[in-house]
Amino acid sequence: MKKMFTVMAMLMLAVTVHAQKFALIDMDYILKNVPAYERANEQLSQVSKKWQAEVDALSTEAQTMYKNYQNEVVFLSKEQKQAKQDAIMEKEKQAAELKRKYFGPDGELFKKRASLMTPIQDEIYNAVKDIADLRGYQLVLDRASNSGIIFGSPKVDISNEVLQKLGYSAQ
């Protein structure tokens, strides 16, 4: 009885797996062929460089203040030393706050990336969903992600079809 149940369960599993349709996409390949993605990355790069320059300027200013302080420390009164130390620490604090504001987990760069990339990702998702609905795919996997796909037949890769649906051609 136990053997028969196991055989039946395996047979049902085989029928279920066989009945499901799936496809693969290569998200890296798709994104490389979407000009809006490249433009968004360029915008992010430019903004990031600009913001990093602002942070670096404050950090450099703090370092210069510290070097000047070290050169003058023997000539300063106790109150002057404390005032200079406080000014240096304040400048370092400003640099750290600016860095966190721009590059922190909920910083401006994160928000900018989300505002630029979300519409592109949504457009790709909708194209994949439309193709999956049209072809009856229950599952579409991204072969570019670390999902553990060891091999995927090019026959089930619909990346070019997704690009065509988006109005782009492969390069």
Biotite code that builds the C-alpha atoms (Angstrom):
import biotite.structure as struc

atoms = struc.array([
    struc.Atom([0.000, 0.000, 0.000], chain_id="A", res_id=1, res_name="MET", atom_name="CA", element="C"),
    struc.Atom([2.802, 2.382, 0.911], chain_id="A", res_id=2, res_name="LYS", atom_name="CA", element="C"),
    struc.Atom([4.628, 1.595, -2.363], chain_id="A", res_id=3, res_name="LYS", atom_name="CA", element="C"),
    struc.Atom([1.507, 2.201, -4.384], chain_id="A", res_id=4, res_name="MET", atom_name="CA", element="C"),
    struc.Atom([0.932, 5.561, -2.693], chain_id="A", res_id=5, res_name="PHE", atom_name="CA", element="C"),
    struc.Atom([4.540, 6.624, -3.408], chain_id="A", res_id=6, res_name="THR", atom_name="CA", element="C"),
    struc.Atom([4.263, 5.588, -7.063], chain_id="A", res_id=7, res_name="VAL", atom_name="CA", element="C"),
    struc.Atom([0.967, 7.479, -7.409], chain_id="A", res_id=8, res_name="MET", atom_name="CA", element="C"),
    struc.Atom([2.442, 10.587, -5.782], chain_id="A", res_id=9, res_name="ALA", atom_name="CA", element="C"),
    struc.Atom([5.472, 10.508, -8.108], chain_id="A", res_id=10, res_name="MET", atom_name="CA", element="C"),
    struc.Atom([3.237, 10.016, -11.124], chain_id="A", res_id=11, res_name="LEU", atom_name="CA", element="C"),
    struc.Atom([1.037, 12.962, -10.111], chain_id="A", res_id=12, res_name="MET", atom_name="CA", element="C"),
    struc.Atom([4.128, 15.106, -9.546], chain_id="A", res_id=13, res_name="LEU", atom_name="CA", element="C"),
    struc.Atom([5.492, 14.186, -12.978], chain_id="A", res_id=14, res_name="ALA", atom_name="CA", element="C"),
    struc.Atom([2.185, 15.096, -14.646], chain_id="A", res_id=15, res_name="VAL", atom_name="CA", element="C"),
    struc.Atom([1.984, 18.381, -12.738], chain_id="A", res_id=16, res_name="THR", atom_name="CA", element="C"),
    struc.Atom([5.569, 19.376, -13.561], chain_id="A", res_id=17, res_name="VAL", atom_name="CA", element="C"),
    struc.Atom([5.100, 18.390, -17.199], chain_id="A", res_id=18, res_name="HIS", atom_name="CA", element="C"),
    struc.Atom([1.931, 20.465, -17.528], chain_id="A", res_id=19, res_name="ALA", atom_name="CA", element="C"),
    struc.Atom([3.530, 23.705, -16.341], chain_id="A", res_id=20, res_name="GLN", atom_name="CA", element="C"),
    struc.Atom([5.143, 25.992, -18.871], chain_id="A", res_id=21, res_name="LYS", atom_name="CA", element="C"),
    struc.Atom([8.074, 28.205, -18.019], chain_id="A", res_id=22, res_name="PHE", atom_name="CA", element="C"),
    struc.Atom([10.449, 30.618, -19.711], chain_id="A", res_id=23, res_name="ALA", atom_name="CA", element="C"),
    struc.Atom([13.711, 32.365, -18.982], chain_id="A", res_id=24, res_name="LEU", atom_name="CA", element="C"),
    struc.Atom([14.774, 35.954, -19.433], chain_id="A", res_id=25, res_name="ILE", atom_name="CA", element="C"),
    struc.Atom([18.199, 37.562, -19.091], chain_id="A", res_id=26, res_name="ASP", atom_name="CA", element="C"),
    struc.Atom([17.513, 40.840, -17.306], chain_id="A", res_id=27, res_name="MET", atom_name="CA", element="C"),
    struc.Atom([21.083, 42.089, -17.811], chain_id="A", res_id=28, res_name="ASP", atom_name="CA", element="C"),
    struc.Atom([20.755, 41.534, -21.559], chain_id="A", res_id=29, res_name="TYR", atom_name="CA", element="C"),
    struc.Atom([17.374, 43.266, -21.655], chain_id="A", res_id=30, res_name="ILE", atom_name="CA", element="C"),
    struc.Atom([18.583, 46.257, -19.651], chain_id="A", res_id=31, res_name="LEU", atom_name="CA", element="C"),
    struc.Atom([21.665, 46.667, -21.873], chain_id="A", res_id=32, res_name="LYS", atom_name="CA", element="C"),
    struc.Atom([19.317, 47.006, -24.828], chain_id="A", res_id=33, res_name="ASN", atom_name="CA", element="C"),
    struc.Atom([16.971, 49.552, -23.222], chain_id="A", res_id=34, res_name="VAL", atom_name="CA", element="C"),
    struc.Atom([18.343, 53.066, -23.904], chain_id="A", res_id=35, res_name="PRO", atom_name="CA", element="C"),
    struc.Atom([16.339, 54.590, -21.027], chain_id="A", res_id=36, res_name="ALA", atom_name="CA", element="C"),
    struc.Atom([18.240, 52.349, -18.600], chain_id="A", res_id=37, res_name="TYR", atom_name="CA", element="C"),
    struc.Atom([21.602, 53.568, -19.899], chain_id="A", res_id=38, res_name="GLU", atom_name="CA", element="C"),
    struc.Atom([20.441, 57.202, -19.671], chain_id="A", res_id=39, res_name="ARG", atom_name="CA", element="C"),
    struc.Atom([19.214, 56.647, -16.107], chain_id="A", res_id=40, res_name="ALA", atom_name="CA", element="C"),
    struc.Atom([22.544, 55.089, -15.126], chain_id="A", res_id=41, res_name="ASN", atom_name="CA", element="C"),
    struc.Atom([24.405, 58.049, -16.634], chain_id="A", res_id=42, res_name="GLU", atom_name="CA", element="C"),
    struc.Atom([22.195, 60.489, -14.710], chain_id="A", res_id=43, res_name="GLN", atom_name="CA", element="C"),
    struc.Atom([22.827, 58.572, -11.486], chain_id="A", res_id=44, res_name="LEU", atom_name="CA", element="C"),
    struc.Atom([26.554, 58.579, -12.138], chain_id="A", res_id=45, res_name="SER", atom_name="CA", element="C"),
    struc.Atom([26.650, 62.335, -12.743], chain_id="A", res_id=46, res_name="GLN", atom_name="CA", element="C"),
    struc.Atom([24.567, 63.147, -9.687], chain_id="A", res_id=47, res_name="VAL", atom_name="CA", element="C"),
    struc.Atom([26.630, 60.779, -7.560], chain_id="A", res_id=48, res_name="SER", atom_name="CA", element="C"),
    struc.Atom([29.883, 62.426, -8.669], chain_id="A", res_id=49, res_name="LYS", atom_name="CA", element="C"),
    struc.Atom([28.476, 65.883, -7.937], chain_id="A", res_id=50, res_name="LYS", atom_name="CA", element="C"),
    struc.Atom([27.319, 64.892, -4.466], chain_id="A", res_id=51, res_name="TRP", atom_name="CA", element="C"),
    struc.Atom([30.574, 63.073, -3.716], chain_id="A", res_id=52, res_name="GLN", atom_name="CA", element="C"),
    struc.Atom([32.483, 66.228, -4.668], chain_id="A", res_id=53, res_name="ALA", atom_name="CA", element="C"),
    struc.Atom([30.415, 68.202, -2.128], chain_id="A", res_id=54, res_name="GLU", atom_name="CA", element="C"),
    struc.Atom([31.156, 65.654, 0.601], chain_id="A", res_id=55, res_name="VAL", atom_name="CA", element="C"),
    struc.Atom([34.860, 65.586, -0.348], chain_id="A", res_id=56, res_name="ASP", atom_name="CA", element="C"),
    struc.Atom([35.031, 69.394, -0.226], chain_id="A", res_id=57, res_name="ALA", atom_name="CA", element="C"),
    struc.Atom([33.724, 69.432, 3.344], chain_id="A", res_id=58, res_name="LEU", atom_name="CA", element="C"),
    struc.Atom([36.081, 66.630, 4.365], chain_id="A", res_id=59, res_name="SER", atom_name="CA", element="C"),
    struc.Atom([39.047, 68.435, 2.804], chain_id="A", res_id=60, res_name="THR", atom_name="CA", element="C"),
    struc.Atom([38.053, 71.628, 4.586], chain_id="A", res_id=61, res_name="GLU", atom_name="CA", element="C"),
    struc.Atom([37.981, 69.747, 7.908], chain_id="A", res_id=62, res_name="ALA", atom_name="CA", element="C"),
    struc.Atom([41.418, 68.229, 7.200], chain_id="A", res_id=63, res_name="GLN", atom_name="CA", element="C"),
    struc.Atom([42.841, 71.655, 6.346], chain_id="A", res_id=64, res_name="THR", atom_name="CA", element="C"),
    struc.Atom([41.389, 73.098, 9.534], chain_id="A", res_id=65, res_name="MET", atom_name="CA", element="C"),
    struc.Atom([43.014, 70.268, 11.510], chain_id="A", res_id=66, res_name="TYR", atom_name="CA", element="C"),
    struc.Atom([46.430, 70.768, 9.878], chain_id="A", res_id=67, res_name="LYS", atom_name="CA", element="C"),
    struc.Atom([46.256, 74.504, 10.575], chain_id="A", res_id=68, res_name="ASN", atom_name="CA", element="C"),
    struc.Atom([45.255, 73.747, 14.145], chain_id="A", res_id=69, res_name="TYR", atom_name="CA", element="C"),
    struc.Atom([48.253, 71.455, 14.597], chain_id="A", res_id=70, res_name="GLN", atom_name="CA", element="C"),
    struc.Atom([50.588, 74.167, 13.295], chain_id="A", res_id=71, res_name="ASN", atom_name="CA", element="C"),
    struc.Atom([49.094, 76.809, 15.610], chain_id="A", res_id=72, res_name="GLU", atom_name="CA", element="C"),
    struc.Atom([48.348, 74.724, 18.711], chain_id="A", res_id=73, res_name="VAL", atom_name="CA", element="C"),
    struc.Atom([51.430, 75.873, 20.657], chain_id="A", res_id=74, res_name="VAL", atom_name="CA", element="C"),
    struc.Atom([50.420, 79.536, 20.238], chain_id="A", res_id=75, res_name="PHE", atom_name="CA", element="C"),
    struc.Atom([46.776, 79.152, 21.220], chain_id="A", res_id=76, res_name="LEU", atom_name="CA", element="C"),
    struc.Atom([45.149, 79.665, 24.591], chain_id="A", res_id=77, res_name="SER", atom_name="CA", element="C"),
    struc.Atom([43.063, 76.908, 26.122], chain_id="A", res_id=78, res_name="LYS", atom_name="CA", element="C"),
    struc.Atom([39.833, 78.622, 24.985], chain_id="A", res_id=79, res_name="GLU", atom_name="CA", element="C"),
    struc.Atom([41.167, 79.108, 21.441], chain_id="A", res_id=80, res_name="GLN", atom_name="CA", element="C"),
    struc.Atom([42.215, 75.449, 21.272], chain_id="A", res_id=81, res_name="LYS", atom_name="CA", element="C"),
    struc.Atom([38.754, 74.354, 22.370], chain_id="A", res_id=82, res_name="GLN", atom_name="CA", element="C"),
    struc.Atom([37.082, 76.676, 19.855], chain_id="A", res_id=83, res_name="ALA", atom_name="CA", element="C"),
    struc.Atom([39.244, 75.359, 16.998], chain_id="A", res_id=84, res_name="LYS", atom_name="CA", element="C"),
    struc.Atom([38.648, 71.734, 18.036], chain_id="A", res_id=85, res_name="GLN", atom_name="CA", element="C"),
    struc.Atom([34.893, 72.365, 18.171], chain_id="A", res_id=86, res_name="ASP", atom_name="CA", element="C"),
    struc.Atom([34.978, 73.982, 14.713], chain_id="A", res_id=87, res_name="ALA", atom_name="CA", element="C"),
    struc.Atom([36.907, 71.024, 13.273], chain_id="A", res_id=88, res_name="ILE", atom_name="CA", element="C"),
    struc.Atom([34.512, 68.509, 14.833], chain_id="A", res_id=89, res_name="MET", atom_name="CA", element="C"),
    struc.Atom([31.532, 70.491, 13.534], chain_id="A", res_id=90, res_name="GLU", atom_name="CA", element="C"),
    struc.Atom([32.959, 70.476, 9.994], chain_id="A", res_id=91, res_name="LYS", atom_name="CA", element="C"),
    struc.Atom([33.579, 66.702, 10.203], chain_id="A", res_id=92, res_name="GLU", atom_name="CA", element="C"),
    struc.Atom([30.033, 66.250, 11.482], chain_id="A", res_id=93, res_name="LYS", atom_name="CA", element="C"),
    struc.Atom([28.670, 68.303, 8.563], chain_id="A", res_id=94, res_name="GLN", atom_name="CA", element="C"),
    struc.Atom([30.590, 66.131, 6.099], chain_id="A", res_id=95, res_name="ALA", atom_name="CA", element="C"),
    struc.Atom([29.273, 62.936, 7.704], chain_id="A", res_id=96, res_name="ALA", atom_name="CA", element="C"),
    struc.Atom([25.686, 64.247, 7.724], chain_id="A", res_id=97, res_name="GLU", atom_name="CA", element="C"),
    struc.Atom([25.930, 65.295, 4.082], chain_id="A", res_id=98, res_name="LEU", atom_name="CA", element="C"),
    struc.Atom([27.310, 61.886, 3.142], chain_id="A", res_id=99, res_name="LYS", atom_name="CA", element="C"),
    struc.Atom([24.457, 60.173, 4.989], chain_id="A", res_id=100, res_name="ARG", atom_name="CA", element="C"),
    struc.Atom([21.916, 62.530, 3.376], chain_id="A", res_id=101, res_name="LYS", atom_name="CA", element="C"),
    struc.Atom([23.143, 61.733, -0.129], chain_id="A", res_id=102, res_name="TYR", atom_name="CA", element="C"),
    struc.Atom([24.385, 58.150, 0.129], chain_id="A", res_id=103, res_name="PHE", atom_name="CA", element="C"),
    struc.Atom([22.684, 56.645, 3.197], chain_id="A", res_id=104, res_name="GLY", atom_name="CA", element="C"),
    struc.Atom([20.163, 53.782, 3.043], chain_id="A", res_id=105, res_name="PRO", atom_name="CA", element="C"),
    struc.Atom([17.264, 56.216, 2.563], chain_id="A", res_id=106, res_name="ASP", atom_name="CA", element="C"),
    struc.Atom([19.419, 58.914, 1.011], chain_id="A", res_id=107, res_name="GLY", atom_name="CA", element="C"),
    struc.Atom([18.912, 61.061, -2.040], chain_id="A", res_id=108, res_name="GLU", atom_name="CA", element="C"),
    struc.Atom([20.795, 58.670, -4.329], chain_id="A", res_id=109, res_name="LEU", atom_name="CA", element="C"),
    struc.Atom([18.512, 55.788, -3.297], chain_id="A", res_id=110, res_name="PHE", atom_name="CA", element="C"),
    struc.Atom([15.441, 57.945, -3.964], chain_id="A", res_id=111, res_name="LYS", atom_name="CA", element="C"),
    struc.Atom([16.813, 59.156, -7.295], chain_id="A", res_id=112, res_name="LYS", atom_name="CA", element="C"),
    struc.Atom([17.623, 55.582, -8.369], chain_id="A", res_id=113, res_name="ARG", atom_name="CA", element="C"),
    struc.Atom([14.118, 54.457, -7.449], chain_id="A", res_id=114, res_name="ALA", atom_name="CA", element="C"),
    struc.Atom([12.475, 57.336, -9.338], chain_id="A", res_id=115, res_name="SER", atom_name="CA", element="C"),
    struc.Atom([14.533, 56.626, -12.474], chain_id="A", res_id=116, res_name="LEU", atom_name="CA", element="C"),
    struc.Atom([14.559, 52.819, -12.436], chain_id="A", res_id=117, res_name="MET", atom_name="CA", element="C"),
    struc.Atom([11.070, 51.934, -11.204], chain_id="A", res_id=118, res_name="THR", atom_name="CA", element="C"),
    struc.Atom([9.285, 53.026, -14.415], chain_id="A", res_id=119, res_name="PRO", atom_name="CA", element="C"),
    struc.Atom([11.775, 51.017, -16.508], chain_id="A", res_id=120, res_name="ILE", atom_name="CA", element="C"),
    struc.Atom([11.399, 47.950, -14.293], chain_id="A", res_id=121, res_name="GLN", atom_name="CA", element="C"),
    struc.Atom([7.612, 48.265, -14.357], chain_id="A", res_id=122, res_name="ASP", atom_name="CA", element="C"),
    struc.Atom([7.617, 48.477, -18.150], chain_id="A", res_id=123, res_name="GLU", atom_name="CA", element="C"),
    struc.Atom([9.770, 45.344, -18.409], chain_id="A", res_id=124, res_name="ILE", atom_name="CA", element="C"),
    struc.Atom([7.629, 43.516, -15.846], chain_id="A", res_id=125, res_name="TYR", atom_name="CA", element="C"),
    struc.Atom([4.450, 44.377, -17.768], chain_id="A", res_id=126, res_name="ASN", atom_name="CA", element="C"),
    struc.Atom([5.977, 43.185, -21.061], chain_id="A", res_id=127, res_name="ALA", atom_name="CA", element="C"),
    struc.Atom([7.071, 39.899, -19.437], chain_id="A", res_id=128, res_name="VAL", atom_name="CA", element="C"),
    struc.Atom([3.645, 39.484, -17.851], chain_id="A", res_id=129, res_name="LYS", atom_name="CA", element="C"),
    struc.Atom([1.873, 40.116, -21.180], chain_id="A", res_id=130, res_name="ASP", atom_name="CA", element="C"),
    struc.Atom([4.050, 37.538, -22.952], chain_id="A", res_id=131, res_name="ILE", atom_name="CA", element="C"),
    struc.Atom([3.594, 35.035, -20.108], chain_id="A", res_id=132, res_name="ALA", atom_name="CA", element="C"),
    struc.Atom([-0.178, 35.483, -20.218], chain_id="A", res_id=133, res_name="ASP", atom_name="CA", element="C"),
    struc.Atom([-0.219, 35.173, -24.008], chain_id="A", res_id=134, res_name="LEU", atom_name="CA", element="C"),
    struc.Atom([1.908, 32.023, -24.060], chain_id="A", res_id=135, res_name="ARG", atom_name="CA", element="C"),
    struc.Atom([0.565, 30.432, -20.875], chain_id="A", res_id=136, res_name="GLY", atom_name="CA", element="C"),
    struc.Atom([3.786, 30.529, -18.858], chain_id="A", res_id=137, res_name="TYR", atom_name="CA", element="C"),
    struc.Atom([3.265, 29.915, -15.162], chain_id="A", res_id=138, res_name="GLN", atom_name="CA", element="C"),
    struc.Atom([6.845, 30.832, -14.323], chain_id="A", res_id=139, res_name="LEU", atom_name="CA", element="C"),
    struc.Atom([9.415, 33.190, -15.831], chain_id="A", res_id=140, res_name="VAL", atom_name="CA", element="C"),
    struc.Atom([12.880, 33.090, -14.282], chain_id="A", res_id=141, res_name="LEU", atom_name="CA", element="C"),
    struc.Atom([15.743, 35.550, -14.626], chain_id="A", res_id=142, res_name="ASP", atom_name="CA", element="C"),
    struc.Atom([18.846, 33.638, -15.655], chain_id="A", res_id=143, res_name="ARG", atom_name="CA", element="C"),
    struc.Atom([21.043, 36.668, -14.838], chain_id="A", res_id=144, res_name="ALA", atom_name="CA", element="C"),
    struc.Atom([20.164, 36.647, -11.151], chain_id="A", res_id=145, res_name="SER", atom_name="CA", element="C"),
    struc.Atom([21.692, 34.337, -8.581], chain_id="A", res_id=146, res_name="ASN", atom_name="CA", element="C"),
    struc.Atom([18.713, 32.017, -8.654], chain_id="A", res_id=147, res_name="SER", atom_name="CA", element="C"),
    struc.Atom([20.688, 28.805, -9.020], chain_id="A", res_id=148, res_name="GLY", atom_name="CA", element="C"),
    struc.Atom([19.900, 28.155, -12.672], chain_id="A", res_id=149, res_name="ILE", atom_name="CA", element="C"),
    struc.Atom([22.724, 25.991, -13.935], chain_id="A", res_id=150, res_name="ILE", atom_name="CA", element="C"),
    struc.Atom([21.480, 25.617, -17.489], chain_id="A", res_id=151, res_name="PHE", atom_name="CA", element="C"),
    struc.Atom([18.680, 27.185, -19.445], chain_id="A", res_id=152, res_name="GLY", atom_name="CA", element="C"),
    struc.Atom([17.938, 26.248, -23.006], chain_id="A", res_id=153, res_name="SER", atom_name="CA", element="C"),
    struc.Atom([17.924, 29.173, -25.428], chain_id="A", res_id=154, res_name="PRO", atom_name="CA", element="C"),
    struc.Atom([14.624, 27.754, -26.709], chain_id="A", res_id=155, res_name="LYS", atom_name="CA", element="C"),
    struc.Atom([12.853, 28.962, -23.551], chain_id="A", res_id=156, res_name="VAL", atom_name="CA", element="C"),
    struc.Atom([14.662, 32.339, -23.369], chain_id="A", res_id=157, res_name="ASP", atom_name="CA", element="C"),
    struc.Atom([12.178, 35.077, -24.253], chain_id="A", res_id=158, res_name="ILE", atom_name="CA", element="C"),
    struc.Atom([14.531, 38.042, -23.729], chain_id="A", res_id=159, res_name="SER", atom_name="CA", element="C"),
    struc.Atom([14.415, 39.133, -27.380], chain_id="A", res_id=160, res_name="ASN", atom_name="CA", element="C"),
    struc.Atom([10.645, 38.856, -27.381], chain_id="A", res_id=161, res_name="GLU", atom_name="CA", element="C"),
    struc.Atom([10.498, 41.097, -24.303], chain_id="A", res_id=162, res_name="VAL", atom_name="CA", element="C"),
    struc.Atom([12.720, 43.648, -26.066], chain_id="A", res_id=163, res_name="LEU", atom_name="CA", element="C"),
    struc.Atom([10.459, 43.546, -29.131], chain_id="A", res_id=164, res_name="GLN", atom_name="CA", element="C"),
    struc.Atom([7.392, 44.022, -26.925], chain_id="A", res_id=165, res_name="LYS", atom_name="CA", element="C"),
    struc.Atom([9.109, 47.098, -25.416], chain_id="A", res_id=166, res_name="LEU", atom_name="CA", element="C"),
    struc.Atom([9.862, 48.399, -28.925], chain_id="A", res_id=167, res_name="GLY", atom_name="CA", element="C"),
    struc.Atom([13.612, 47.802, -28.887], chain_id="A", res_id=168, res_name="TYR", atom_name="CA", element="C"),
    struc.Atom([15.845, 45.565, -30.938], chain_id="A", res_id=169, res_name="SER", atom_name="CA", element="C"),
    struc.Atom([18.756, 43.525, -29.676], chain_id="A", res_id=170, res_name="ALA", atom_name="CA", element="C"),
    struc.Atom([22.215, 44.863, -30.358], chain_id="A", res_id=171, res_name="GLN", atom_name="CA", element="C"),
])
